[in-house]
Amino acid sequence: MKRSRLFALIILLIFSFTLFAGCTDDLSSDGALFIALDKEDEGRYDELFSYYEQQTGVKITATYGQDVSKLIGTKQEPDIIKTSTVLSLAMKDNLLDLTSLINADDEIKTSDYIDSIMEALTVNGKIVALPTSINTSLLYYNKSLFDQNAAAIREALGLSDGQSVYPSADWTYDDYRKAGVALTKKEDGSYTQFGAETQTSWWGEWLVYVNQMGGSFYVVGSNNKVCALNSSEALAATQFFVSKSMGDATEKFAPNAAEALGGCSFVNGNVGMIFGGHMGDWYSYDKLGLNWDVQVLPTPTGRPDARGGEISADAFGISVRSKRVKAAFDFLKLWTGEKGALQMYKYGKVGALKNMRTLVAALPESERGSINISAVFDAVDKAVVLPREENFSKVARETVMAKLYRLLLPGSRGETDIVKVLNEIKSEVDEFYRNLG
């Protein structure tokens, strides 16, 4: 009897120790948290890392430019894993469910973040990551090129001498096209300057046109498994997308697929605008000394309230294999909170907090930056997240953009029948999902 009780007591002690160990961080070795970041992030977060170490005594060790997918499941796996609103669904099995940690904490509320972002980071009712910075679709423009071509732009848009030639919040596609044509220059049969870039391999421009025209990538109610790109809205959007690169002299203001390989680009200073773009490029634009700014996206004529600009977010979660969960969560709170957001803002990153506009407005004028930051927050209000389907990126890149690319190719290698291409896209995307089972 005594032996039985002793055995039961031993089992209880072992169970209690195991449970306690599972809830306590293993700060073995140097006790550091390990995080893997992009190469361009090097140096950006040193102040935040130092502040966290001062407050907690826990050091953060960061590595830059490594392929995180190759680290997962190894001894070098980060405690804190980078993901995004686009990748969270595919990465869910490697990310810890943060829901209980958030619910038990008095300092963090999911309602503090942009709703659509948090919805995208919630998989099957589980919050798998917290957002650090957003990207939303904007109209980027080179102020110097607009200044140099002011007379031509005024004539094209019918502006008086006192009116600004820079893009305004009420621009339509027609305004965008007219200004773009005015900015486009050709010498000795070759283009030396374009009004806008063409996104030939990324959906970030074309899909916005589809959304703004009232279309969608998937058929509503199909569980994102049936392609909707044979719609009249998708056709109108693709016609505009193609005409800006392949149209006649009254329509063309962007390079076709062949011309895009030349030396004209926004970063080289000989392209006037980017439709969509990426906020992750801000830091590079400033380092290059570009005289640039942003505005909300132009909208289709007759659809001034059209939604459809993309909103996404970089986000970070905790590895399901991390032994430093508490320390990792404490750092995530700091990083995704107001202090972290303001630190990142110094490097051109805008946090996903709902009160970010207020936080920026409260900064000294010298720290707010020269960019039209109000346009960013106005764009967020009209933006939509990408479809919640873990294979979306794959089919959009490998099928859709590959097919659309042919419409931007001149000569015999290209395709001119837009309806045919859109039907081919629908057929291949639908077949892909049928084969998934």
C-alpha positions in Angstrom: 0.0 0.0 0.0 2.8 2.4 1.0 4.7 1.4 -2.1 1.6 2.2 -4.2 1.2 5.6 -2.6 4.9 6.4 -3.1 4.7 5.4 -6.7 1.7 7.7 -7.2 3.5 10.5 -5.5 6.5 10.1 -7.8 4.3 10.1 -10.9 2.5 13.3 -9.6 5.9 15.0 -9.0 7.1 14.1 -12.5 3.9 15.3 -14.1 4.1 18.6 -12.1 7.7 19.2 -13.1 6.9 18.5 -16.8 4.0 20.9 -16.7 6.0 23.5 -15.0 8.9 23.1 -17.5 6.4 23.4 -20.4 5.2 26.8 -19.1 8.7 28.2 -18.3 11.2 29.6 -20.7 14.3 27.6 -21.2 17.0 30.3 -21.1 19.8 27.9 -21.6 23.1 28.9 -23.4 23.2 32.7 -23.5 19.4 33.0 -22.9 18.9 34.9 -26.1 15.8 35.1 -28.2 16.6 34.1 -31.8 14.9 36.0 -34.7 15.5 35.8 -38.5 15.0 39.0 -40.5 15.4 40.2 -44.1 18.7 41.5 -45.2 17.4 45.0 -45.6 16.3 45.0 -42.0 19.9 45.0 -40.7 20.3 47.8 -38.2 16.7 49.0 -38.2 15.7 47.4 -35.0 18.8 47.7 -32.9 17.3 50.4 -30.7 14.2 48.2 -30.1 16.4 45.2 -29.3 18.5 47.2 -26.8 15.4 48.7 -25.1 13.9 45.2 -24.7 17.1 43.9 -23.2 17.3 46.8 -20.8 13.7 46.2 -19.7 13.9 42.4 -19.4 17.5 41.3 -19.3 16.8 39.1 -22.3 19.1 39.6 -25.3 17.9 39.3 -28.9 20.1 37.6 -31.4 19.1 38.4 -35.0 20.3 36.9 -38.3 19.7 38.6 -41.6 19.0 37.3 -45.1 18.6 33.6 -44.3 15.9 31.5 -45.8 13.6 30.9 -42.8 12.0 27.9 -44.4 15.4 26.1 -44.3 15.8 26.9 -40.6 12.4 25.6 -39.5 12.8 22.2 -37.8 16.5 22.6 -37.3 18.5 23.6 -34.2 18.9 27.1 -35.8 15.1 27.6 -36.0 14.2 31.1 -34.8 12.0 31.6 -31.7 10.2 34.4 -33.6 9.2 33.5 -37.2 8.4 36.0 -39.9 5.2 35.5 -41.8 2.5 37.7 -43.3 -1.1 38.0 -44.0 -0.4 36.2 -47.3 1.7 33.4 -45.8 0.0 32.8 -42.5 -2.4 30.1 -43.8 0.5 28.1 -45.3 2.7 28.5 -42.3 0.1 27.8 -39.6 1.5 24.4 -38.6 4.8 26.0 -37.5 3.2 28.9 -35.6 2.1 28.8 -32.0 -1.6 29.7 -31.3 -1.3 33.0 -29.5 -4.9 33.3 -28.6 -4.7 32.2 -24.9 -1.5 34.3 -24.4 -3.3 37.4 -25.7 -6.5 36.7 -23.8 -4.5 36.4 -20.5 -2.6 39.6 -21.1 -3.9 43.0 -19.9 -1.6 45.0 -22.2 -2.5 43.8 -25.7 -5.9 43.8 -27.5 -6.5 42.5 -31.0 -9.0 45.3 -31.5 -6.0 47.7 -31.5 -5.0 46.4 -34.9 -6.7 46.9 -38.3 -9.5 44.4 -38.4 -8.9 43.0 -41.8 -5.2 42.3 -40.9 -6.1 40.4 -37.7 -8.7 38.4 -39.6 -6.0 37.4 -42.1 -3.7 36.3 -39.2 -6.4 34.2 -37.6 -6.6 30.7 -38.9 -9.4 28.3 -37.8 -10.0 30.6 -34.9 -6.4 30.7 -33.8 -4.3 33.8 -33.9 -1.0 32.7 -35.3 0.9 36.0 -35.6 0.8 39.7 -34.7 1.4 42.4 -37.4 4.4 44.7 -37.4 4.0 46.8 -40.5 1.6 47.2 -43.4 1.8 47.5 -47.1 -1.1 49.1 -49.0 -1.5 50.0 -52.6 -0.7 53.6 -53.5 0.1 55.8 -56.5 3.8 56.6 -56.3 5.1 59.5 -58.3 8.4 61.2 -59.1 7.9 64.9 -58.2 10.9 66.0 -60.2 9.5 64.5 -63.5 6.1 66.1 -62.8 7.8 69.5 -62.3 9.9 69.1 -65.5 6.8 68.1 -67.6 4.4 70.5 -65.9 3.3 72.3 -69.1 2.5 69.1 -70.9 0.6 67.7 -67.9 -1.4 71.0 -67.5 -2.4 70.8 -71.1 -3.3 67.1 -70.9 -5.5 67.6 -67.8 -6.8 71.0 -68.6 -5.3 72.6 -65.5 -4.8 76.3 -64.9 -1.4 77.8 -64.0 -2.4 77.9 -60.3 -3.3 74.3 -60.0 -0.9 71.6 -58.9 0.2 69.1 -61.5 0.8 66.4 -58.9 -1.7 63.5 -58.7 -4.8 64.4 -56.6 -7.1 62.2 -54.5 -9.9 62.4 -57.1 -7.9 61.2 -60.1 -9.6 58.7 -62.4 -8.0 56.2 -64.7 -8.4 58.8 -67.5 -6.4 61.3 -65.5 -3.8 58.7 -64.8 -3.5 57.8 -68.5 -3.4 61.4 -69.7 -0.7 62.4 -67.2 1.2 59.2 -68.1 1.1 59.9 -71.8 2.3 63.5 -71.2 5.3 62.1 -69.2 6.3 59.6 -71.8 9.1 60.5 -74.1 10.6 58.9 -77.2 13.8 59.7 -79.1 15.1 58.2 -82.3 12.5 55.5 -82.1 13.2 54.4 -78.6 11.5 55.3 -75.3 13.7 57.3 -72.9 11.0 58.0 -70.3 7.7 56.4 -69.4 4.7 57.7 -67.4 4.4 54.6 -65.3 5.9 51.2 -64.7 4.4 47.9 -65.7 4.3 45.1 -63.1 4.9 42.1 -65.3 5.6 39.4 -62.8 3.6 40.5 -59.7 -0.2 40.7 -59.4 0.0 43.9 -57.3 -1.1 46.2 -60.2 -3.4 44.1 -62.4 -5.4 42.6 -59.5 -6.1 46.1 -58.1 -7.7 47.0 -61.5 -9.8 43.9 -61.3 -11.0 44.7 -57.8 -11.6 48.3 -58.6 -13.7 47.4 -61.6 -15.9 45.4 -59.3 -14.5 42.0 -60.2 -12.9 39.3 -58.1 -10.3 36.6 -58.4 -12.5 33.8 -57.2 -16.3 33.2 -57.6 -18.1 34.4 -54.5 -19.3 31.5 -52.5 -16.9 29.0 -54.1 -14.7 28.7 -51.0 -12.0 30.4 -53.2 -11.8 27.3 -55.5 -13.4 28.6 -58.7 -11.8 31.3 -60.8 -13.9 34.4 -61.7 -11.5 35.9 -64.2 -13.8 35.4 -67.2 -16.1 38.2 -66.0 -16.8 41.4 -67.8 -15.1 43.3 -64.9 -11.9 41.3 -65.2 -12.0 41.9 -69.0 -12.3 45.7 -68.6 -9.5 45.7 -66.0 -7.2 43.6 -68.2 -7.9 45.8 -71.2 -6.8 48.8 -69.3 -3.7 47.0 -68.0 -2.7 45.9 -71.5 -3.5 49.2 -73.3 -1.1 51.2 -71.1 1.7 49.1 -72.4 0.5 48.0 -75.8 -1.8 50.8 -76.9 -1.3 53.5 -79.5 0.3 56.9 -78.8 -2.8 58.2 -77.1 -2.9 55.2 -74.7 0.6 54.0 -74.2 2.5 55.3 -71.1 4.2 52.2 -69.8 6.7 49.7 -71.1 5.7 46.4 -72.7 7.4 43.2 -71.5 10.4 43.7 -73.8 10.8 47.4 -73.0 10.6 46.6 -69.3 14.0 45.0 -69.6 15.6 48.3 -70.6 16.8 51.0 -68.4 13.6 52.8 -67.6 12.4 52.4 -64.0 11.1 54.4 -61.1 14.3 53.9 -59.1 16.4 55.1 -62.1 14.4 58.3 -62.2 13.0 58.0 -65.7 9.5 56.6 -64.9 6.9 59.0 -63.5 4.6 56.7 -61.5 4.0 53.3 -60.0 0.4 52.0 -59.6 0.3 49.8 -56.5 4.0 49.6 -55.5 5.2 48.4 -52.1 5.8 50.4 -48.9 8.8 48.2 -48.2 10.7 50.2 -50.9 10.4 53.6 -49.2 13.7 53.3 -47.4 15.4 52.5 -50.7 13.8 55.5 -52.5 15.1 57.8 -49.8 18.6 56.3 -49.9 18.7 56.8 -53.6 17.7 60.4 -53.2 14.5 60.2 -55.2 12.2 63.2 -55.0 9.0 61.2 -54.6 5.6 61.2 -52.9 2.4 59.1 -52.8 -1.3 59.6 -53.4 -4.4 57.4 -53.1 -5.0 55.2 -56.2 -6.9 56.6 -59.2 -10.2 54.9 -59.6 -12.2 53.9 -62.7 -14.2 56.7 -64.3 -17.7 56.6 -62.8 -16.6 54.6 -59.7 -15.0 57.2 -57.4 -15.6 55.0 -54.3 -14.2 51.9 -55.8 -12.3 49.6 -53.3 -9.7 47.2 -54.3 -6.2 48.4 -53.4 -4.3 45.7 -51.6 -3.6 45.7 -47.9 -1.2 43.2 -46.3 1.1 43.1 -43.4 4.4 41.7 -42.3 3.8 39.7 -39.1 5.6 37.6 -36.7 4.6 34.5 -34.7 6.3 32.2 -32.3 7.6 28.8 -33.3 5.6 25.9 -32.0 9.0 24.4 -31.0 10.3 27.5 -29.2 11.4 27.0 -25.5 11.3 30.8 -24.9 7.6 31.4 -25.4 7.1 34.0 -22.6 10.1 36.0 -23.7 9.1 35.8 -27.3 5.6 36.9 -26.6 6.8 39.8 -24.4 8.9 41.0 -27.3 6.1 40.7 -29.8 4.0 42.9 -27.6 6.7 45.6 -27.6 7.4 45.3 -31.3 3.7 45.4 -32.4 2.7 48.0 -29.9 3.1 51.8 -30.1 6.8 51.9 -29.1 7.7 49.4 -31.8 5.5 51.1 -34.4 7.2 54.5 -33.8 10.6 52.9 -33.9 9.8 51.3 -37.3 8.3 54.5 -38.6 11.8 56.0 -38.6 12.7 53.5 -41.3 9.7 54.0 -43.5 7.5 51.3 -42.0 3.9 52.0 -41.0 2.4 50.0 -38.1 -0.8 48.1 -38.3 -2.3 49.9 -35.3 -5.6 51.6 -35.8 -4.3 54.7 -34.0 -1.2 55.0 -36.2 -2.5 58.2 -37.9 -2.8 59.8 -34.4 0.7 58.5 -33.3 2.3 60.0 -36.4 0.4 63.3 -36.1 1.8 63.6 -32.5 5.4 63.4 -33.6 7.5 66.5 -34.0 7.1 67.8 -37.5 10.8 67.0 -38.3 10.1 63.3 -37.5 6.9 62.9 -39.5 8.7 62.8 -42.8 7.9 64.6 -46.0 5.6 61.9 -47.5 1.9 62.5 -47.8 1.2 60.1 -44.9 -2.5 61.0 -44.8 -2.8 59.4 -48.2 -1.6 56.1 -46.8 -4.2 56.0 -44.1 -6.9 57.1 -46.6 -5.8 54.2 -48.8 -6.0 51.7 -45.9 -9.7 52.6 -45.5 -10.5 51.5 -49.1 -8.1 48.5 -49.3 -8.9 44.8 -49.2 -6.9 41.8 -48.2 -5.8 39.2 -50.7 -8.0 36.1 -51.1 -7.8 33.7 -48.1 -6.5 30.6 -50.0 -3.1 29.1 -49.3 -2.4 28.4 -53.0 -3.4 31.9 -54.2 0.2 33.1 -54.5 1.2 30.1 -56.5 -1.7 30.2 -59.0 -1.5 34.0 -59.3 2.3 34.0 -60.0 2.7 30.7 -62.0 -0.5 30.7 -64.0 -2.1 34.1 -64.1 0.9 36.4 -64.5 2.6 33.9 -66.8 -0.5 34.1 -69.1 -0.9 37.8 -68.8 2.8 38.3 -69.7 2.0 37.1 -73.2 -0.4 40.0 -73.7 2.5 42.4 -73.0 4.9 40.8 -75.5 5.2 42.5 -78.9 5.4 40.6 -82.1 4.8 36.9 -82.9 5.7 35.8 -79.4 2.8 37.7 -77.9 -1.0 37.2 -77.7 -3.6 39.9 -78.5 -6.8 38.1 -77.7 -7.5 39.1 -74.1 -10.7 37.1 -73.8 -8.9 34.0 -74.9 -6.2 34.5 -72.3 -8.6 35.1 -69.5 -10.6 31.9 -70.5 -7.3 30.0 -70.5 -6.5 31.3 -67.0 -9.9 30.3 -65.7 -9.6 26.9 -67.2 -6.1 26.2 -65.7 -6.9 27.6 -62.3 -10.1 25.6 -62.0 -8.3 22.5 -63.1 -5.6 23.1 -60.5 -8.2 23.2 -57.7 -10.1 20.1 -59.1 -6.8 18.2 -59.0 -6.2 19.1 -55.4 -9.2 17.0 -54.5 
